[in-house]
Amino acid sequence: MDYTALMSRLDSALSGFSQALDALERTVQSRDGTGGNLDLLAQVEQLRADKAALMAEVERLSREHQRLAKLNGHVAGRLDSAIRDIRAVLEPVRA
């Protein structure tokens, strides 16, 4: 599977996770309760913080992937050039 497809699946999963957190938070807030809801709300907030950290890591990895892809293209170009130069030098020897 290519990088774009993986990122699309990851974005979709993060969106679903965010929607689930929103639904959980609405449910907790709508219940008439005691201190138990405060604990649940704290857990929801922790999940939101975890989600934010994961999204930041995804963004960092995306930038790293782009940097490495650019570097890979640069190295491939230099290798192609070196191979052409070597072939040009060897061609008269073969003839």
C-alpha positions as CSV (number, residue, x, y, z in Angstrom):
1,M,0.0,0.0,0.0
2,D,1.4,3.4,-0.9
3,Y,2.0,6.3,1.4
4,T,-1.0,8.4,0.2
5,A,-3.4,5.5,0.8
6,L,-2.0,4.9,4.3
7,M,-2.3,8.6,5.2
8,S,-5.9,8.6,3.9
9,R,-6.7,5.6,6.1
10,L,-5.0,7.2,9.1
11,D,-6.9,10.5,8.6
12,S,-10.1,8.6,8.4
13,A,-9.4,6.7,11.6
14,L,-8.5,9.9,13.4
15,S,-11.7,11.5,12.2
16,G,-13.7,8.5,13.4
17,F,-11.9,8.6,16.8
18,S,-12.6,12.3,17.1
19,Q,-16.3,11.7,16.4
20,A,-16.4,8.9,18.9
21,L,-14.9,11.2,21.5
22,D,-17.4,13.9,20.8
23,A,-20.3,11.4,21.2
24,L,-18.8,10.1,24.4
25,E,-18.4,13.6,25.8
26,R,-22.0,14.5,24.9
27,T,-23.3,11.3,26.5
28,V,-21.3,12.0,29.7
29,Q,-22.4,15.6,29.9
30,S,-26.1,14.7,29.3
31,R,-26.2,12.3,32.2
32,D,-27.4,13.5,35.5
33,G,-24.8,12.2,37.9
34,T,-22.4,12.7,40.6
35,G,-18.6,12.8,40.6
36,G,-18.4,9.7,38.3
37,N,-19.1,12.0,35.3
38,L,-16.2,14.2,36.3
39,D,-13.9,11.2,36.1
40,L,-15.3,10.3,32.7
41,L,-14.9,13.8,31.4
42,A,-11.3,13.8,32.7
43,Q,-10.7,10.6,30.7
44,V,-12.2,12.1,27.6
45,E,-9.9,15.1,28.0
46,Q,-7.0,12.7,28.3
47,L,-8.1,10.9,25.2
48,R,-8.3,14.3,23.4
49,A,-4.7,15.1,24.5
50,D,-3.5,11.7,23.3
51,K,-5.3,12.3,20.0
52,A,-3.5,15.7,19.6
53,A,-0.2,14.1,20.4
54,L,-0.8,11.4,17.8
55,M,-1.9,13.9,15.2
56,A,1.3,15.9,15.8
57,E,3.4,12.7,15.4
58,V,1.5,11.9,12.2
59,E,2.3,15.4,10.9
60,R,6.0,15.0,11.9
61,L,6.2,11.6,10.1
62,S,4.5,13.1,7.0
63,R,7.1,15.9,6.8
64,E,9.9,13.3,7.4
65,H,8.4,11.2,4.6
66,Q,8.4,14.1,2.2
67,R,12.0,15.0,3.1
68,L,13.2,11.4,2.6
69,A,11.3,11.2,-0.7
70,K,13.0,14.3,-1.9
71,L,16.4,13.0,-0.8
72,N,15.7,9.7,-2.5
73,G,14.9,11.5,-5.8
74,H,18.1,13.5,-5.5
75,V,20.2,10.4,-4.8
76,A,18.6,8.5,-7.7
77,G,19.4,11.4,-10.0
78,R,23.0,11.4,-8.9
79,L,23.3,7.6,-9.3
80,D,21.8,7.8,-12.8
81,S,24.2,10.5,-13.8
82,A,27.2,8.5,-12.4
83,I,26.0,5.4,-14.3
84,R,25.8,7.4,-17.5
85,D,29.3,8.8,-16.9
86,I,30.7,5.3,-16.3
87,R,29.0,3.9,-19.4
88,A,30.4,6.8,-21.5
89,V,33.9,6.0,-20.2
90,L,33.6,2.2,-20.8
91,E,31.9,2.5,-24.2
92,P,35.1,3.1,-26.1
93,V,36.8,0.2,-24.3
94,R,34.1,-2.2,-25.4
95,A,34.2,-1.1,-29.1
